[in-house]
Amino acid sequence: MSFREKYGPWAVVAGGSEGIGGEFSSYLAARGINVVVIARRAEKVAAKCAELEDQYRVETVRLPLDLGGDDVLERVREATNNLDVGFLVYNAGLASLGPVQDLDIDYELYRLNLNVRNALALTLHFVKRFVPRQKGGIVLVSSSGGVVGTPYIQTYSATKAYLFTLAEALWAELTDYGIDVLAVLPGNTIGQQFQDVPPGTPGFQVAREVVEAAFEAFGKQSTVLSGEAAVATVGRYFDTAKRQEGILAMKNIFQEMMKQYGP
Ligand SMILES: NC(=O)c1ccc[n+]([C@@H]2O[C@H](COP(=O)([O-])OP(=O)(O)OC[C@H]3O[C@@H](n4cnc5c(N)ncnc54)[C@H](OP(=O)(O)O)[C@@H]3O)[C@@H](O)[C@H]2O)c1
C-alpha cells in the first residue's frame, strides 16, 4: 500500500496552520493527502489551505476552531463526517512558565481541555472510524517536557506525559488493526513560542526537523524524542526500546486478563 492508500485520502491536523502542525500539514499534502486544517485564527487557516492547494494540488477543509473549547468533538465530527479520514495529528498545545502557586485554576482547566481532553476525544473518535477500515495513522504531539515531571511547567508537563502514555498503549493495541500510532516529543523548536530565535541557534530545531523525525519513526516505534535539546536534557531517562519491551509485556498480561474476566 502506498502512503496515501494507507493513511489517506484525508487527514485532520489539529493545530495545523503554523509551527510543527503546519509542517505536518505540508508533509501529508506533499504525499497527496487532503487536509482538514484546524487552528484558531481563520486567516492563518485559510493561508495554509491555499498554500497546500497551490503547492500540492490537494483538497483542503478550513476549520477555524479553538481546540480548548467545549464543542470540539461536535465541530470536527460535523466537518469530517462525509470525508474518508485516515490520519489524525493532534498538535495544538499550550505551555507556560511559572511557579505552581501562581497558576490560575480556570486557565489550567482550559489547558487541560486543549492539551488532553480534546486530544483524547478526537483520538477516540478517529480510532472508532479507523478500526473498521483496518488502517490509519495517529500522531500525538507530546513534549520532551513530559518525560519527567518538570518544575515551572508542571501542569503542561503532566498533560504531555498523558499524551505519550496514551500513544504508547494505542501503539501496542492498534497495531493489531493495521493502525500506526506515534507520540512525538520535541525539544525546543522555533515556532510561536520561540518565534524570535534565529534558525541555526544551538539547541533549537526547526519544525520541519520534528516532522522528519516523526515520519522516520512512524510505523516502527511508539515514541520519538526530537532535537538536540530533548536528547541532551531527558534523553537518558527515556529509552523508547526499553519502554516498548515494557508495553508489550503489559499487553500480554492484560490480554490474558481479558480472556479470563472479559473486557
Ligand atoms: N515549540 C517548542 O519548543 C515545543 C517543544 C515541545 C513540544 N511542543 C509542542 O508541539 C506542539 C506545537 O508547538 P508549536 O511551537 O509548533 O506551536 P504553535 O506554533 O504555537 O502552534 C501550532 C499550531 O497550533 C495552533 N493552535 C495553537 N493553539 C490552538 C488552540 N487553542 N486551538 C486551535 N489551534 C491552536 C496554531 O494556530 P493558532 O494560533 O491560530 O490557533 C498553530 O496552527 C504543541 O503541542 C507544543 O506543546 C513544542
The ligand as an SDF file (V2000), in Angstrom:
LIG
                    3D

 48 52  0  0  0  0  0  0  0  0999 V2000
    7.8910   24.7630   20.1330 N   0  0  0  0  0  0  0  0  0  0  0  0
    8.5080   24.0370   21.0500 C   0  0  0  0  0  0  0  0  0  0  0  0
    9.6160   24.3420   21.5070 O   0  0  0  0  0  0  0  0  0  0  0  0
    7.8390   22.7810   21.5350 C   0  0  0  0  0  0  0  0  0  0  0  0
    8.5960   21.9110   22.3480 C   0  0  0  0  0  0  0  0  0  0  0  0
    7.9840   20.7480   22.8140 C   0  0  0  0  0  0  0  0  0  0  0  0
    6.6730   20.4720   22.4800 C   0  0  0  0  0  0  0  0  0  0  0  0
    5.9820   21.3380   21.6880 N   0  0  0  0  0  0  0  0  0  0  0  0
    4.5950   21.0030   21.3840 C   0  0  0  0  0  0  0  0  0  0  0  0
    4.4280   20.9820   19.9850 O   0  0  0  0  0  0  0  0  0  0  0  0
    3.1260   21.4380   19.6420 C   0  0  0  0  0  0  0  0  0  0  0  0
    3.2310   22.5410   18.6180 C   0  0  0  0  0  0  0  0  0  0  0  0
    4.0760   23.5330   19.0970 O   0  0  0  0  0  0  0  0  0  0  0  0
    4.4450   24.7880   18.2010 P   0  0  0  0  0  0  0  0  0  0  0  0
    5.5000   25.5420   18.9400 O   0  0  0  0  0  0  0  0  0  0  0  0
    4.6370   24.4100   16.8000 O   0  0  0  0  0  0  0  0  0  0  0  0
    3.0560   25.5470   18.3960 O   0  0  0  0  0  0  0  0  0  0  0  0
    2.4970   26.8730   17.8040 P   0  0  0  0  0  0  0  0  0  0  0  0
    3.4590   27.3640   16.7870 O   0  0  0  0  0  0  0  0  0  0  0  0
    2.1680   27.7170   18.9950 O   0  0  0  0  0  0  0  0  0  0  0  0
    1.0970   26.4410   17.1690 O   0  0  0  0  0  0  0  0  0  0  0  0
    0.9380   25.3690   16.3390 C   0  0  0  0  0  0  0  0  0  0  0  0
   -0.4390   25.3650   15.7100 C   0  0  0  0  0  0  0  0  0  0  0  0
   -1.4660   25.1200   16.6820 O   0  0  0  0  0  0  0  0  0  0  0  0
   -2.4990   26.1030   16.5530 C   0  0  0  0  0  0  0  0  0  0  0  0
   -3.0940   26.3050   17.8690 N   0  0  0  0  0  0  0  0  0  0  0  0
   -2.4930   26.7670   18.9960 C   0  0  0  0  0  0  0  0  0  0  0  0
   -3.4000   26.8370   19.9810 N   0  0  0  0  0  0  0  0  0  0  0  0
   -4.5850   26.4160   19.4770 C   0  0  0  0  0  0  0  0  0  0  0  0
   -5.9030   26.3010   20.0010 C   0  0  0  0  0  0  0  0  0  0  0  0
   -6.2010   26.6530   21.2420 N   0  0  0  0  0  0  0  0  0  0  0  0
   -6.8890   25.8350   19.1970 N   0  0  0  0  0  0  0  0  0  0  0  0
   -6.6240   25.5230   17.9060 C   0  0  0  0  0  0  0  0  0  0  0  0
   -5.4080   25.6180   17.3630 N   0  0  0  0  0  0  0  0  0  0  0  0
   -4.3990   26.0720   18.1340 C   0  0  0  0  0  0  0  0  0  0  0  0
   -1.7820   27.3330   15.9870 C   0  0  0  0  0  0  0  0  0  0  0  0
   -2.6660   28.2240   15.3170 O   0  0  0  0  0  0  0  0  0  0  0  0
   -3.4920   29.3830   16.0980 P   0  0  0  0  0  0  0  0  0  0  0  0
   -2.5050   30.0750   16.9850 O   0  0  0  0  0  0  0  0  0  0  0  0
   -4.0480   30.2650   15.0190 O   0  0  0  0  0  0  0  0  0  0  0  0
   -4.5780   28.7050   16.8410 O   0  0  0  0  0  0  0  0  0  0  0  0
   -0.8340   26.6600   15.0070 C   0  0  0  0  0  0  0  0  0  0  0  0
   -1.5200   26.2930   13.8370 O   0  0  0  0  0  0  0  0  0  0  0  0
    2.4590   21.8620   20.9510 C   0  0  0  0  0  0  0  0  0  0  0  0
    1.6370   20.8350   21.4080 O   0  0  0  0  0  0  0  0  0  0  0  0
    3.6240   22.0610   21.8910 C   0  0  0  0  0  0  0  0  0  0  0  0
    3.2640   21.8150   23.2350 O   0  0  0  0  0  0  0  0  0  0  0  0
    6.5270   22.4690   21.2080 C   0  0  0  0  0  0  0  0  0  0  0  0
  1  2  1  0
  2  3  2  0
  2  4  1  0
  4  5  1  0
  4 48  2  0
  5  6  2  0
  6  7  1  0
  7  8  2  0
  8  9  1  0
  8 48  1  0
  9 10  1  0
  9 46  1  0
 10 11  1  0
 11 12  1  0
 11 44  1  0
 12 13  1  0
 13 14  1  0
 14 15  2  0
 14 16  1  0
 14 17  1  0
 17 18  1  0
 18 19  2  0
 18 20  1  0
 18 21  1  0
 21 22  1  0
 22 23  1  0
 23 24  1  0
 23 42  1  0
 24 25  1  0
 25 26  1  0
 25 36  1  0
 26 27  1  0
 26 35  1  0
 27 28  2  0
 28 29  1  0
 29 30  1  0
 29 35  2  0
 30 31  1  0
 30 32  2  0
 32 33  1  0
 33 34  2  0
 34 35  1  0
 36 37  1  0
 36 42  1  0
 37 38  1  0
 38 39  2  0
 38 40  1  0
 38 41  1  0
 42 43  1  0
 44 45  1  0
 44 46  1  0
 46 47  1  0
M  CHG  2   8   1  16  -1
M  END
$$$$
